[in-house]
Amino acid sequence: MATPLPRTTRQAGDRASIVTLTLSPALDIATQVPRLCADAKLRCTPPIYTPGGGGINVARAIHALGGRALALFPAGGASGQQLVELLDAEGVANRPLAIAERTRECLNVLEQAGAQQYRFVLPGARLSAAEQTQLLEAVAALPGPEYLVISGSQPAGLAADFLPRLLRGAAGRGVRCILDSSGEALRLALAAGGLFMIKPNLNELSSLAGEALLGPERLAGFAHELVDGGGCDYVLVSLGAQGALLVGRELNERLAAPSVRRRSTLGAGDSLVAGVTLKLAAGAHWREALRYGVAAGSAAISGEGGALCRRADTERLFARLQALG
């Protein structure tokens, strides 16, 4: 059975109001090549290693913004250990659970000639039934977080009732659960209920609707259907360069993103979730939280690949959005 890896008291001992759960973490490797060519040896720049996976990136972004979140995730093999060491080096509080399979490695390649990014995403490590049970137990044993952010893809073989059990248990303890996932995992979670907020992008929400959600009225209308159906209290839709839409029972607000130079889209959605969650945990109103989240997402877009949002950039863009009223 999986057992927790050794943690320091600083990282694992105190209570965190925000906890993130990543079921398919990754050790991300970024490099560059002059040009992609088939059947040729491609000479790469020195690799840059960063922790990866939706929930882990949310925790990293919250840390970059001056907040604190505890990252909970399964980790195995040398790549899993390196992932933990990288989080430790960043100062991100983390609690890994040891698993039998090796943590996946994913490759991000920038082609310098065309300034195009290529992302090679490997499948996540499978979790045994015992490891899945221990993850559920680890979440249940957390000392009362206010928010639980479940973000990223699901590993193959995950039990169909894993997310519903997780969400029901957390909601029963008064934890506000935020889910950033897609496909069948999102459908099952909405059917289970108990979600505080979901954060799909436009394509993921259209897939859930079974149609292309064209136009702001239809987009907002379907989001309201999800809220009225009881699957979640709020729907936050990331719209890329167009900003974001936030819908609740008595809330319907669309916010355009500030104009920034686009350098990378990696981590923009995670930074959006981080900014919104951080502000809500601090007691901010939804309007302020949305603006801070969009500012964080835009800061990630304008930063270097893999850097997520930077606090100074986020604060500057947030001030610009606040000034617009």
Helices and strands as residue ranges (DSSP letters): H 9-12, E 18-21, E 26-33, E 48-52, H 54-64, E 70-75, H 77-90, E 94-98, E 104-111, E 116-120, H 129-140, E 147-151, H 162-172, E 176-180, H 183-192, E 195-198, H 202-209, H 216-228, E 232-238, G 240-242, E 244-248, E 251-255, H 268-281, H 286-302, H 311-323
